[in-house]
Protein backbone atom coordinates (compact mmCIF):
# COMPACT_ATOMS: atom_id res chain seq x y z
CA UNK A 1 0.00 0.00 0.00
CA UNK A 2 1.27 3.45 -0.91
CA UNK A 3 0.42 6.74 0.82
CA UNK A 4 1.22 10.42 0.51
CA UNK A 5 1.39 12.41 3.74
CA UNK A 6 0.57 16.09 3.84
CA UNK A 7 3.14 18.40 5.45
CA UNK A 8 0.93 18.87 8.52
CA UNK A 9 1.08 15.11 9.18
CA UNK A 10 4.88 15.08 8.75
CA UNK A 11 5.21 17.95 11.24
CA UNK A 12 2.85 16.28 13.70
CA UNK A 13 4.80 12.99 13.44
CA UNK A 14 8.03 14.87 14.15
CA UNK A 15 6.91 16.42 17.43
CA UNK A 16 4.11 14.31 18.92
CA UNK A 17 3.58 10.59 19.42
CA UNK A 18 0.00 10.51 18.15
CA UNK A 19 -1.63 9.04 15.06
CA UNK A 20 0.78 10.71 12.62
CA UNK A 21 3.74 9.26 14.50
CA UNK A 22 2.16 5.79 14.37
CA UNK A 23 1.86 6.11 10.58
CA UNK A 24 5.58 6.95 10.30
CA UNK A 25 6.31 3.88 12.44
CA UNK A 26 4.39 1.77 9.89
CA UNK A 27 6.53 3.33 7.14
CA UNK A 28 9.70 2.51 9.10
CA UNK A 29 8.54 -1.11 9.46
CA UNK A 30 7.90 -1.14 5.68
CA UNK A 31 4.23 -1.99 6.20
CA UNK A 32 3.36 0.92 3.91
CA UNK A 33 5.30 2.90 1.31
CA UNK A 34 5.56 6.67 1.72
CA UNK A 35 5.46 8.64 -1.55
CA UNK A 36 6.54 12.29 -1.41
CA UNK A 37 7.63 14.91 -3.93
CA UNK A 38 10.43 17.45 -3.87
CA UNK A 39 7.78 20.17 -3.37
CA UNK A 40 6.42 18.45 -0.23
CA UNK A 41 9.95 17.98 1.15
CA UNK A 42 10.70 21.67 0.48
CA UNK A 43 7.50 22.73 2.25
CA UNK A 44 8.38 20.45 5.20
CA UNK A 45 11.84 22.06 5.42
CA UNK A 46 10.30 25.54 5.20
CA UNK A 47 7.85 24.82 8.03
CA UNK A 48 10.66 23.37 10.17
CA UNK A 49 12.40 26.72 9.72
CA UNK A 50 9.52 28.68 11.33
CA UNK A 51 10.56 30.36 14.58
CA UNK A 52 8.06 28.48 16.77
CA UNK A 53 9.13 25.19 15.21
CA UNK A 54 12.83 26.01 15.70
CA UNK A 55 12.07 26.51 19.39
CA UNK A 56 10.49 23.04 19.56
CA UNK A 57 13.48 21.56 17.75
CA UNK A 58 15.84 23.31 20.16
CA UNK A 59 13.79 22.18 23.14
CA UNK A 60 13.72 18.56 21.95
CA UNK A 61 17.39 18.63 20.89
CA UNK A 62 16.42 17.73 17.36
CA UNK A 63 18.44 18.77 14.37
CA UNK A 64 16.42 20.03 11.43
CA UNK A 65 18.72 18.59 8.78
CA UNK A 66 18.57 15.10 10.29
CA UNK A 67 14.79 15.32 10.55
CA UNK A 68 14.49 16.13 6.83
CA UNK A 69 17.06 13.47 5.88
CA UNK A 70 15.11 10.84 7.87
CA UNK A 71 11.87 11.64 6.03
CA UNK A 72 13.69 11.55 2.68
CA UNK A 73 15.31 8.20 3.54
CA UNK A 74 11.90 6.70 4.38
CA UNK A 75 10.27 7.98 1.19
CA UNK A 76 10.07 7.24 -2.47
CA UNK A 77 10.41 10.65 -4.13
CA UNK A 78 8.37 11.28 -7.27
CA UNK A 79 8.56 14.17 -9.71
CA UNK A 80 4.97 14.98 -10.71
CA UNK A 81 4.71 16.06 -14.33
CA UNK A 82 0.98 16.66 -14.47
CA UNK A 83 -0.25 19.76 -12.63
CA UNK A 84 -3.75 19.89 -11.17
CA UNK A 85 -5.92 22.84 -10.22
CA UNK A 86 -8.55 21.21 -8.04
CA UNK A 87 -8.25 23.12 -4.75
CA UNK A 88 -8.94 26.79 -5.36
CA UNK A 89 -8.98 27.94 -1.70
CA UNK A 90 -5.33 26.98 -1.11
CA UNK A 91 -3.42 26.38 -4.34
CA UNK A 92 -0.46 24.93 -2.39
CA UNK A 93 -2.60 21.90 -1.51
CA UNK A 94 -2.64 20.87 -5.16
CA UNK A 95 0.97 19.65 -4.83
CA UNK A 96 -0.29 16.90 -2.51
CA UNK A 97 -2.75 15.74 -5.18
CA UNK A 98 -0.06 15.93 -7.87
CA UNK A 99 2.34 13.83 -5.80
CA UNK A 100 -0.31 11.24 -4.96
CA UNK A 101 -1.38 10.90 -8.59
CA UNK A 102 2.19 10.66 -9.84
CA UNK A 103 3.04 8.05 -7.21
CA UNK A 104 -0.14 6.05 -7.85
CA UNK A 105 -0.93 6.01 -4.12
CA UNK A 106 -3.90 4.45 -2.37
CA UNK A 107 -4.34 7.14 0.30
CA UNK A 108 -3.59 10.78 0.98
CA UNK A 109 -3.33 11.27 4.74
CA UNK A 110 -3.92 14.82 5.92
CA UNK A 111 -5.45 17.07 8.56
CA UNK A 112 -6.12 19.77 5.95
CA UNK A 113 -9.83 20.52 5.54
CA UNK A 114 -9.43 21.60 1.89
CA UNK A 115 -8.15 18.13 1.06
CA UNK A 116 -10.38 16.19 3.46
CA UNK A 117 -13.57 17.67 2.05
CA UNK A 118 -12.70 16.15 -1.35
CA UNK A 119 -12.94 12.69 0.26
CA UNK A 120 -11.45 11.20 -2.89
CA UNK A 121 -9.29 12.33 -5.79
CA UNK A 122 -9.66 10.06 -8.79
CA UNK A 123 -9.22 6.62 -7.14
CA UNK A 124 -7.21 7.95 -4.18
CA UNK A 125 -8.96 8.08 -0.78
CA UNK A 126 -8.29 11.20 1.31
CA UNK A 127 -8.41 10.56 5.05
CA UNK A 128 -7.24 11.88 8.41
CA UNK A 129 -4.44 10.08 10.27
CA UNK A 130 -6.96 8.61 12.73
CA UNK A 131 -9.22 7.35 9.93
CA UNK A 132 -6.24 5.84 8.12
CA UNK A 133 -5.13 3.93 11.21
CA UNK A 134 -8.65 2.67 11.86
CA UNK A 135 -8.80 1.20 8.34
CA UNK A 136 -5.24 -0.06 8.17
LUMZA-719987 format. One line per 10 residues: for each residue y, x, z of N, C-alpha, C. Coordinates in steps of 0.05 Angstrom, whole numbers, plus 5000, padded with zeros to 4 digits. Each point is the difference from the previous one (the first is absolute). Example, Ala and Ser with C-alpha at 12.3 -4.5 7.8 and 13.67 -1.06 7.14 Angstrom:
<recs>
4886 5264 5156 5024 4982 5000 5024 5018 5000  5021 4993 4986 5024 5016 5001 5022 4985 5014
</recs>
This chain:
<recs>
4977 5017 5000 5023 4983 5000 5025 5018 5000  5019 4992 4984 5025 5015 4998 5024 4983 5010  5018 5014 5014 5024 4986 5010 5025 5017 4995  5022 4986 4999 5026 5013 5000 5014 4991 5026  5011 5019 5015 5015 4994 5024 5030 5002 4994  5015 4981 5010 5029 5000 4998 5010 5021 5020  5024 5010 4995 5012 5021 5017 5001 4991 5029  5006 4974 5005 5002 4991 5027 4974 5002 5015  4978 4997 4986 4973 5004 5013 4995 5029 5005  5008 5018 4982 4997 5029 5004 5015 5009 5024
5025 4990 5003 5017 5007 5023 4987 4990 5026  4992 4975 4999 4988 4988 5024 4974 5016 5008  4984 5008 4981 4976 5015 5006 5006 5027 5011  5023 5011 4993 5008 5027 5010 5008 4999 5030  5012 4978 5009 5011 5000 5027 4986 4982 5020  4985 4981 4991 4987 4981 5018 4971 4997 4994  4984 4995 5020 4971 4998 4996 4991 4970 4998  5014 4986 4982 4993 4972 4995 4983 4997 4975  5004 4977 4987 4984 4993 4976 5003 5021 4977  5025 5008 4996 5005 5020 4978 4985 5026 5006
5000 5009 5024 4986 5024 5008 4970 4997 4995  4989 4976 5007 4972 4995 4995 4993 5001 4971  5018 4992 4983 4995 5001 4971 4999 5029 4991  5018 5017 5010 5000 5029 4993 4974 5012 5010  4990 4992 5023 4975 5010 5010 4977 4994 4980  5001 4975 4989 4979 4993 4980 5003 5017 4975  5024 5008 4993 5005 5018 4977 4988 5027 5007  5005 5010 5024 4990 5026 5008 4970 5001 5000  4987 4977 5007 4971 4999 5000 4989 4994 4972  5017 4998 4981 4993 4995 4972 4987 4973 4996
5006 4981 5017 4990 4973 4997 5016 4985 4978  5025 5008 4997 5017 4989 4979 5016 5023 4987  5009 4996 4976 5015 5020 4985 5029 4992 5000  5017 5018 5008 5029 4995 5000 5013 5010 4974  5014 4982 4986 5013 5006 4975 5030 4999 5005  5014 5022 4995 5029 5001 5003 5012 5012 4974  5026 4997 4998 5014 5013 4977 5020 5020 5011  5010 5016 4983 5021 5020 5008 5024 4985 5011  5007 4977 4989 5023 4985 5010 4996 4990 5028  4976 4991 5007 4994 4991 5027 5001 5024 5020
4989 5023 4991 5001 5024 5017 5029 5008 5005  5016 4999 4979 5028 5008 5003 5015 4981 5019  4994 4974 4998 5013 4981 5018 4990 5005 5029  4975 5006 5003 4989 5007 5027 5015 5024 5011  5003 5021 4984 5014 5024 5009 5029 4994 5007  5013 4983 4984 5028 4992 5005 5002 4985 5027  4982 4981 5005 5001 4985 5025 4995 5018 5023  4982 5019 4998 4994 5019 5021 5025 5017 5007  5018 5002 4981 5024 5016 5003 5023 4984 5014  4996 4974 5005 5021 4984 5014 5003 5012 5028
5024 4998 5010 5006 5011 5027 4982 4989 5022  4997 4973 5000 4984 4988 5021 4970 5008 4998  4991 5005 4975 4973 5009 4996 4997 5029 5009  5020 5016 4993 4999 5029 5008 4998 5002 5030  5014 4982 5014 4998 5000 5030 4972 4994 5009  4987 4981 4987 4972 4994 5007 4982 5024 4994  5004 5012 4977 4984 5024 4993 5004 5022 5021  5025 5004 5007 5006 5021 5020 4987 4993 5027  5002 4974 5007 4989 4992 5026 4969 5001 5000  4987 4997 4977 4971 5000 4999 4990 5028 4991
5018 5019 4997 4994 5027 4991 4985 4999 4973  5008 4982 4983 4989 4999 4973 5017 5016 4981  4988 5011 4980 5015 5014 4979 5000 4983 4975  5024 4994 4990 5002 4982 4977 4983 5010 4976  5002 5026 4994 4986 5010 4977 4970 4996 5002  4989 5005 5024 4971 4996 5004 4992 4971 4997  5018 4983 5010 4994 4971 4998 4998 4991 4971  5019 5009 4983 5000 4994 4972 4975 5012 4986  4994 5026 5007 4977 5013 4988 4974 4986 5007  4998 4990 5024 4976 4985 5008 4996 4975 4983
5022 4985 4997 4998 4975 4984 4992 5007 4971  5013 5021 4989 4993 5009 4973 4970 5008 4998  4991 5015 5020 4972 5009 4999 4980 4977 5002  5008 4978 5012 4982 4977 5003 5001 4982 4975  5019 5004 4982 5006 4981 4979 4991 5010 4972  4995 4981 4983 4999 5005 4972 5028 4993 4989  5013 5019 4987 5027 4995 4990 4999 4992 4971  5012 4977 4994 5002 4990 4973 5028 5003 4990  5003 5000 4973 5026 5001 4988 5004 4975 4983  5010 4979 5012 5003 4974 4985 5017 5004 4975
4990 4990 4978 5014 5001 4974 5015 4974 4996  4986 4978 5006 5011 4974 4996 5018 4992 5023  5025 4993 4993 5019 4990 5020 4998 4970 5002  5004 4989 5024 5001 4971 5004 5026 4992 5012  5008 4975 4996 5025 4990 5011 4994 4972 5011  4983 5000 5020 4990 4975 5012 5018 4992 5024  5005 5020 5017 5015 4994 5025 5030 5006 4995  5015 4978 4999 5029 5002 4994 5016 5006 5025  4991 4991 5023 5016 5002 5025 5001 5029 5010  4980 5016 4994 5000 5028 5008 4985 5016 4978
5015 5010 4981 4988 5013 4976 4982 5023 5007  5005 5013 5023 4984 5023 5009 4971 4992 5005  4995 4975 5007 4973 4990 5006 4983 5000 4975  5012 4999 4977 4984 5000 4975 4983 5025 4996  5009 5023 5013 4984 5024 4997 4973 4998 5014  4998 4982 5020 4974 4995 5013 4981 4986 4980  5011 4980 4986 4985 4985 4980 4991 5018 4978  5019 5017 4990 4994 5019 4979 4977 5019 5007  5001 5011 5024 4980 5018 5010 4973 4986 5001  5000 4976 5012 4975 4985 5004 4987 4993 4973
5016 4992 4981 4990 4993 4973 4989 5025 4987  5015 5022 5001 4991 5025 4987 4974 5010 5013  4998 4997 5026 4976 5010 5014 4977 4980 5001  5004 4977 4987 4979 4979 4999 4989 4994 5028  5018 4995 5019 4992 4995 5028 4991 4971 5004  4987 4997 5022 4991 4973 5009 5021 4986 5017  5014 5016 5017 5019 4989 5019 5025 5017 5001  5023 4986 5004 5025 5012 5009 5002 4992 5029  5004 5019 5017 5003 4994 5029 5029 5007 5007  5014 4979 5011 5028 5003 5005 5009 4981 5023
5023 5006 5011 5013 4982 5019 5026 4989 4988  5004 5006 4974 5024 4992 4986 4998 4971 4990  5019 4983 5009 4998 4971 4993 5003 4995 4970  5016 5017 4986 5003 4996 4971 4973 5003 4986  4984 5019 5009 4974 5004 4988 4980 4979 5010  5000 4995 5027 4981 4981 5011 5002 4972 4988  5024 4992 4994 5003 4973 4990 4988 4996 4972  4996 5023 4986 4986 4998 4974 4971 4992 5004  4988 5009 5022 4972 4994 5006 4980 5015 4982  5007 5002 4975 4983 5013 4980 5017 5009 4977
4993 5024 4989 5013 5010 4976 4977 5007 4981  5000 4984 4978 4977 5002 4981 4975 4995 5017  4981 5019 5000 4975 4995 5016 5001 5014 5027  5023 5010 5008 5003 5016 5024 5010 4982 5023  4984 4998 5022 5009 4985 5023 5021 5015 5016  5020 4986 5010 5021 5012 5016 4998 4989 5028  4995 5017 5020 4994 4992 5027 5014 5018 5021  5002 4989 5024 5011 5016 5022 4977 5019 5010  5008 5020 5016 4979 5017 5011 4979 4984 5017  5009 4982 5016 4982 4984 5017 4981 4984 4982
5011 4987 4979 4983 4984 4983 4980 5017 4985  5008 5024 4992 4982 5018 4986 4977 5008 5019  5006 5006 5024 4979 5008 5019 4981 4977 5007  5010 4976 5001 4983 4977 5005 4980 4995 4978  5008 5007 4975 4983 4995 4977 4982 5024 4993  5007 5023 5011 4986 5024 4992 4993 5016 5025
</recs>
